[in-house]
Amino acid sequence: MELTINGQAYSIDPSITTLDGLIKHLNLSEKLVIIEQNRQIIERTAYQDTPIQIGDSFEIVHFVGGG
């Protein structure tokens, strides 16, 4: 399945059907990301229920701690 993530074309396994699955596929922590899907910010509580489709566009911001 072809998606756009942060402005770049990205191909994922078609068995990944939700934002939650995409987050796990990208090895990101659900608690440390903000996701905009097709120019709409998605609430964290909706990640498991939000479907992804061919051609969707995502902006993903993830926070990294350091010291």
Buried (B, 14 or more C-beta within 10 A) or exposed (E): BEBBBEEEEBEBEEEBBBBBBBBBEBEBEEEEBEBBBEEEEBEBEEBEEBEBEEEBEBBBEEEEEEE
